[in-house]
Amino acid sequence: MAHGGGNKAIVAALAANLGIAVTKFIAYLLTLSSSMLAESVHSLADSGNQLLLLVGGRRAQREADEEHPFGYGRERYVYAFIVSIILFSLGGLFALYEAWHKWQDPHPIEGRWWWVPLVVLVVALGLEGFSFRTAIHESNEIRGQQSWVSFIRTAKAPELPVVLLEDFGALIGLVLALFGVGMTLITGDGRFDALGTAGIGILLVLIAVVLALETKSLLLGESASAKDVAAIEGALVGEGVGSVIHLRTLHLGPEELLVAAKIEVAAAESAADVAAAIDAAEARVRAAVPIATTIYLEPDLRRAADDADVTEVTRG
């Protein structure tokens, strides 16, 4: 994924969440609804998360240096992991605390501004729907035939999965807030407001856990996709290279791939022939998988012990 495409979805989500956060907080001040307060903090946390994703994307573009010879591409994964922590603590745990507090001291939504939360939530649903639609459109350009679950689990660029999950969670959270506020207005029982707030908190915690698990895997280092691994293996074999003995791949960033392989060369070849074969193999790999930015190839002779795993491909 080109990072610019991810940025479009992030900016759309940021613009929506900043406006929504302000209107929700005004609605809270007018009605003292705990669901509105939880949703205000939720939108504020989402806005901060989108800023973090933009900062992470910018910092990841720095050139490699002596201290970080493979560059800073994985810094995008670090910021995505921070996003999951903020969503868990500032969003989820705060909402659960506010729900407990409201349950202990329930009070109805009263006064002439009772209708404000309903209007704000309906407008927020429209804005969040626009943001979610933008994220879906951007994701569809790279998702291919994958299911949404598979896309979120296997995407190497963290921005779109994060925005998708945040927007999806925001829409469900708004529905829960509408339930809490609506039932409180109908019954006069503030505990419905507390239940809506608790539902928002549980939802945010679950989304944060999913994000943390997925970004942790990226931070640890994931291999190329099965499609790219097959393409790399096929490209390595050619003039001067008889087969691939071992192959390892590692994402240095969403658009940067490290390839390390032991390749079979003929015993009778000269050093010049081997060097030419390696250069040609590198060129074929880069043509087949353009994100293979760093390639290390070790020439070797095939031995009987290698036959059992002649084309073995392992992740990481």
N, C-alpha and C positions, 0 to 999 in steps of 0.2 A: 504494500500500500504506500503510495506517496503520502508523505506526511501532510502535504497541503490539503489533501482530501479529508483527512482526519480533522484538520484544523477547522474546516467549514462546519462540521458537526459540533465541534467544541464551542466555537463562537456562537452558533445558534442556541446551544444549550445555555451558555453563559448569559446571553442577552435575555433569554426567557426567564431564567432563574433570578436574576437581579431584580427585574420588574416584579416578579411574583413574590419574592421575599419581602419587598417593601409593602406591597398591598396586603399581604397576609399579616404582617406585623401591625399595620394600622387597624386591620380588622380585629386583631387580638386586643389592642388597646381599647377599642370601642366596646368589646363584648366580654373580654377576659375568658375566652374559650381556650381550653388547654389544647384542643385539637389544632386550633389556629396557631398557637404558640409553637407546638411541635412541628407543624408544617412550615412555619417561618424559619425555624432553626434548620429544618431539612433543606429548604431552598437556599439558605445562607451557606450551609455546608457544601451543597452541590456547586454553588458559585465559586467557593474557594477551591473546590476540587478541580473545576475546569481551568481556573487560573494556574493551578499546579501543573496540569497536563500541558498547558501552553509553555510554561517555564521549562518543564522537562524536555519538551520538544526542541526548544531553542538551545538549551545547554547541551543536548545530545549532538548538535551539529558542529561542535568544536572539533578542530583538527587533532589528530593523534599527536602526542608529544612523548618526551623521554619517559615520563612517569606513567603514562597510559599509552603504550605503543599500539594497542589495538583500537584506540579511539574511545569515545564517550557514548556510543550508541545505546548501551544498556542503561544509561541514566534515565531513559524514558521508563524503564521497568521500575526503577527506584521510586520515581514520582508517582507512578500508578499504585505502588504498594502503600505509599504514604496516603494516597487518596482513600484506600480501603480502611486504613486506621482512623482517619478523620470521620469517615462515614459511620464507622462502628461507634466511636466515642462521642463525637459531637452530635451526630444525628440519632443513632439508635439508642444509646444509653441515656441521653438527655430526655428523649421521648418517653422511655420507660419510667424514668424518675418522675417526670411530669404527670404521667398517668397514675402512678402510685399516689402522688401528692393530691391529685384531683379526686381520686377514689376515697381518700381519707376525708376530704372536705368538699363534697360535691355541691355545686350550686348551679342553678339554671341560667340560661342566657336571657337576660332581661333588658328592658329599655327600648328606646325607639330605634336603636341601631341593630335590632335582632336580625334583620335581613341582610346585613353587610357580609357576614361570613359566607352565606349561600351564593351571593353574587360573585364574591372574590374567588370562591372555589370553582364555580362554573367557568369564569374567565380563565383561571389558572389551568383548568382542564384543556381549554382550547390552545393556550400557549404551549403547554407541555406536549400536547398532541402534535403541534407544529414542529417542536424540537425533536420529538421521537420520529416523526415522518422524515425529517432531514437525516437523522442518524441511520434510519433504515435504508434510505436512498443511497447514502454514501457506502453503506455496508454491502448492499446488493451489487455494487460495481466490482467487488473483489470476492464476494462470498461464493460465487459459482453455484454448484449444485449441493453444497453443504447445507445441512439443517442448521437452524439457529443455534441449537445447543452445541453442535460440532464446531460451528464458526467461533463461538465465544471460547470454547475450550482449546482450540488449536490456533487461533489468531496469534501471530508473532508481534503485531503492532498492538499495544494495549489500549490506545485511545478510543477506538470505536466500541470495543466491548464494554469499556467503562461507561461511556456515554449511553450506550444502549441499555445497560442494566440500571443506570441512574434514572434515565427517563422512564423506563418501564416501572421502576419502583416508585417514581414520583406520581405516575398516573394511578397506580394502585393505592398509594398513600392518599391521594386526593379523594378517591372513592371512599376510603375508610373515614376520612375526615368529614365527608358529606354525610355518611351514615351517623357518625357521632354527633355532629351539629344538628342534623335533621331530627334525629330521635330525641335529642335534648329539647329542641324547640317544641316537638309534638307532645312529649310526656312531662316536660318540666323537670326531669330527673338528670342531674349532671353526671351521673355514673355512666351514661351512654357516651358522653363526651370523653370520659376517662377510658372507656373501652376502645373508642376510635383512636385515641392517642396511643394506647398500648399496642394496638394492631400496627400502627405506623412504626413504633419502635421495634417490634419483632421483625417486621419486613426489612427495615434498614439493617438490622444486625445480620439477618440471613444473607442479604445482598453483599454486605461488607465481607462476610466470611467467604463467599464464593469468589469475590475479587481478590481477596488475600491469598487464597489457595492457588488461583490461576497465575497471579503475578509472582508468587513465590517460585513456581515452577520455571517461569521465565528468568527470574533472577539467578536460580541455580544453574541455568544454562540448558536450553533445549536444542535438539538437533533440527535439521531441515525437515520439511514435510516429506512424506513417503514419495510423493510425486517428484520433488526436487532431488531426493536421494537417488531415485531410479534414473533421472536424467543425468545426474553427475556421473554415476557409474557407467552409463552407456557412453557418455562423452569421453571418459578417460580411455576407453579401449579404442585403439586406432593404430595408425602407422607407428611402429616401434614399441607399442604397449600391447602385450598379449592378453592380459586380464588384470582384474583388481584383486589383490590379495586381502587387504584390509582397507576399510573406509570409515572415517569419523567426520562428523560435521557438527558445528556449533554456531548458534546465532550470537554474533557480537552485538547485534542490534536488530531491529525489525527488518532493515534493508541491507544488512551486512552479515555475510556468512563466511565462516572459517571452514575450509576443507583440508583435511589431512588424510593422505592415502599412501599405502604401499602398493606399488604397481610392478607387474612382471615385465622384465625386459629380456631380450635374448642374450645368452651367455657370450656370444661371439661379437657383440657390438662394442665399438670403441667408446671412449668417454665422450667424444664429440657427438656420436650417434645418440647416446643416452641423453645428453643435454638437449639435443634437438627434439627428441621424442617427448621429453618433459615439457619443453616450451610449447610444442604443438598440442599436447594434452591440456595444458593450462588454458590455451586459447580456445579449445573446444568446449571446455567446462564453462568458461566465461560467456561464450556464445549461447550455450544451452541454458545456463542459470546466471543471469546478469548480476544477481546479488552476491555471487561468490567472489567477494572482494579480496580475500586472503587465501592463498592456496599453497600448501606444502606437499610435495610429492617425493617419496623415497623409492628409488629404483631397487629391485631385488630380483633374485632368481626363485622360481617356484620350486618348492620342496614337497616331498610326499606328505609332510605334516600339514601343509597348507591346503591339501585337496579337500579336506573335510569342510572347510569354510571358505572356499574359493571366492564366493561372491557374498559373503556374510556382510550384512549391513546392520549396524547397531546404532542406537540413538546415543547422542551425547558425545 
